[in-house]
Amino acid sequence: MMSRLLIFLPIAIIAVSTASIFIKLCEAPSLIIATYRMIFASLLLLPFASYQKTWRSWNRKEMGWLMLSGFFLSLHFASWITSLKFTSVASSVVLVTTHPIFVGLGAWIFLKEPLGFNLILGILFSVLGSGLISYGDMTLSKEALLGDGLALIGAMTASGYFLVGRKMRRNQDLLSYIFPVYSTAGLALVLFSLLFQKPFFGYSTTTYLFMFLLALVPQ
């Protein structure tokens, strides 16, 4: 078990770390990148979800929670991907990966889970680190500071996705959870793109390729 972990963990870390690179290589609006990322991801999962008929295992109340989780996920990708247009990859990634702190706070507030000493210490260091990054970027430009704020919003909304997932996945497998959530997020992002009048077509072949890889590799 440990040997498998040592093999697959570095692969997973490398795969996830490619997300910001693919986003930077896409020559398209942030909302469109986020939209195609979720649409492609949903289409990749569709054959497996259809085979398992995952949607049959949820009732109406649970579907409401899944839609909420998908909405959080759509906001996460919309805000985080947009942040990369304004601030550096390093600042954006560091700030968006503070989501475990917000998950801990959310679990304390909504799930009544206790705050451990390590979490409190992590929150303090996270606040300090985020403040230092934001102060440094503020001296560069207001755009960089805006990007930092969007990355933090991405972290907060990701925590909402994870908190709902913690509640919903107690008695369900991963595919039964992520397929309806990804589909909901994709639909929400389509609506956001229409609302802000972002064109879905007319981009280069390489941009579509990178958006597909964004769904395939960091998935």
C-alpha positions in Angstrom: 0.0 0.0 0.0 2.8 2.4 1.0 4.8 1.6 -2.2 1.8 2.4 -4.3 1.3 5.7 -2.5 4.9 6.6 -3.1 4.5 5.9 -6.8 1.1 7.6 -7.4 1.4 10.6 -5.1 4.2 12.4 -7.1 2.3 11.6 -10.3 -0.9 13.2 -8.8 1.0 16.3 -7.6 2.6 16.8 -11.0 -0.8 16.3 -12.7 -2.5 18.9 -10.5 0.3 21.4 -10.9 -0.2 21.5 -14.7 -3.5 23.3 -14.3 -2.2 26.8 -14.0 0.2 26.1 -16.9 -2.6 25.0 -19.2 -4.7 28.0 -18.2 -1.9 30.4 -19.0 -1.5 28.8 -22.4 -5.2 29.2 -23.3 -5.9 32.3 -25.4 -9.5 32.6 -24.3 -11.5 34.5 -21.6 -11.3 33.0 -18.1 -15.0 32.1 -18.0 -14.7 30.2 -21.3 -11.7 28.3 -20.0 -13.6 27.4 -16.9 -16.7 26.4 -18.9 -14.8 24.1 -21.3 -12.8 22.6 -18.4 -16.1 21.5 -16.7 -17.8 20.5 -20.0 -14.9 18.3 -21.1 -14.6 16.8 -17.6 -18.3 15.9 -17.6 -18.1 14.4 -21.0 -15.1 12.3 -20.0 -17.1 10.9 -17.0 -20.4 10.5 -18.9 -19.7 6.9 -20.3 -18.8 5.6 -16.8 -21.7 7.4 -15.1 -24.1 6.0 -17.8 -22.8 2.5 -17.2 -23.2 2.8 -13.4 -26.5 4.8 -13.7 -25.2 7.0 -10.8 -28.1 9.5 -10.9 -30.5 6.8 -9.7 -29.0 6.7 -6.2 -29.9 10.3 -5.3 -33.2 11.7 -4.0 -34.5 15.2 -4.5 -33.0 16.6 -1.3 -29.6 15.1 -2.1 -29.8 16.5 -5.7 -30.3 19.9 -4.1 -27.0 19.5 -2.2 -25.3 18.3 -5.3 -26.4 21.4 -7.2 -25.1 23.6 -4.4 -21.8 21.8 -4.6 -21.7 22.3 -8.4 -22.5 26.0 -7.9 -19.6 26.3 -5.5 -17.3 24.5 -7.9 -18.3 26.8 -10.8 -17.5 29.9 -8.7 -14.2 28.3 -7.7 -13.0 27.8 -11.2 -14.4 31.1 -12.5 -12.7 33.1 -9.7 -9.4 31.2 -9.6 -8.9 31.0 -13.4 -9.7 34.7 -13.6 -7.1 35.4 -10.9 -4.4 34.1 -13.1 -5.1 36.9 -15.6 -4.2 39.5 -12.9 -1.6 38.1 -10.6 1.4 35.7 -10.8 1.0 31.9 -10.9 2.9 31.6 -7.7 0.7 34.0 -5.8 -2.5 32.6 -7.2 -1.6 29.0 -6.5 -0.4 29.7 -2.9 -3.6 31.6 -2.1 -6.1 29.2 -3.7 -4.5 26.2 -1.9 -5.4 27.8 1.5 -8.8 26.1 1.0 -8.1 23.5 3.8 -8.1 26.4 6.3 -11.6 27.5 5.1 -12.7 23.8 5.1 -11.7 23.6 8.8 -13.5 26.8 9.7 -16.6 25.7 7.8 -16.6 22.4 9.5 -16.3 24.2 12.9 -19.2 26.6 12.0 -21.6 24.3 10.1 -20.7 20.7 11.1 -19.8 21.6 14.8 -16.4 19.9 14.5 -13.8 21.1 17.1 -10.9 23.4 16.1 -7.7 21.6 16.8 -4.5 23.4 17.9 -2.8 22.5 14.6 -5.7 24.0 12.6 -5.6 27.2 14.7 -1.9 27.5 14.1 -2.4 26.8 10.4 -5.0 29.6 10.2 -2.7 32.1 11.9 0.2 31.2 9.5 -2.2 31.3 6.5 -3.5 34.7 7.4 0.1 36.0 7.9 1.3 34.5 4.6 -1.7 35.7 2.6 -1.2 39.2 4.1 2.5 39.2 3.1 1.6 38.1 -0.5 -1.1 40.7 -0.8 1.1 43.4 0.5 3.9 42.5 -1.9 1.5 42.4 -4.8 -0.1 45.7 -3.8 3.2 47.4 -4.2 3.3 46.0 -7.8 -0.2 46.9 -9.0 -3.8 47.1 -8.1 -4.5 44.3 -10.7 -2.2 41.9 -8.8 -4.1 42.7 -5.6 -7.4 42.0 -7.4 -5.9 38.7 -8.6 -5.0 37.8 -5.0 -8.5 38.5 -3.9 -10.0 36.3 -6.6 -7.7 33.5 -5.7 -8.9 33.7 -2.1 -12.5 33.7 -3.3 -11.5 30.5 -5.2 -10.2 29.0 -2.0 -13.4 29.9 -0.1 -15.7 28.5 -2.8 -13.6 25.3 -3.1 -14.1 24.8 0.6 -17.9 24.9 0.1 -17.5 22.2 -2.6 -15.4 20.1 -0.2 -17.7 20.6 2.8 -20.8 19.5 0.8 -18.8 16.6 -0.5 -17.9 15.5 3.0 -21.6 15.4 3.8 -22.7 13.7 0.6 -20.0 11.1 0.2 -20.5 9.3 3.4 -22.6 6.6 1.7 -21.8 7.1 -1.9 -18.8 6.4 -4.2 -16.8 9.1 -5.8 -18.3 8.9 -9.3 -21.8 9.1 -8.0 -20.8 12.4 -6.5 -18.6 14.1 -8.9 -20.5 13.5 -12.2 -23.7 15.4 -11.2 -21.5 18.1 -9.5 -19.3 18.6 -12.5 -22.3 18.6 -14.8 -24.0 21.3 -12.6 -20.8 23.3 -12.5 -20.5 23.1 -16.3 -24.1 24.3 -16.8 -23.7 27.1 -14.3 -20.6 28.3 -16.2 -22.4 28.1 -19.5 -25.0 30.5 -18.0 -22.3 32.8 -16.6 -20.6 32.9 -20.0 -23.9 33.7 -21.8 -24.7 36.4 -19.1 -21.3 38.1 -19.7 -21.5 37.6 -23.5 -18.4 35.5 -23.8 -18.1 33.7 -27.2 -17.9 29.9 -27.1 -16.3 29.5 -30.5 -13.6 31.1 -32.6 -10.5 30.1 -30.6 -7.4 28.4 -31.9 -7.0 24.6 -32.1 -4.2 24.7 -29.5 -6.5 26.6 -27.1 -9.2 24.0 -27.4 -6.5 21.3 -26.9 -5.2 23.0 -23.8 -8.7 23.3 -22.4 -9.2 19.6 -23.0 -5.9 18.8 -21.3 -7.0 21.0 -18.4 -10.0 18.6 -17.9 -8.1 15.4 -18.6 -4.8 15.8 -16.7 -5.5 17.7 -13.4 -8.9 15.9 -13.2 
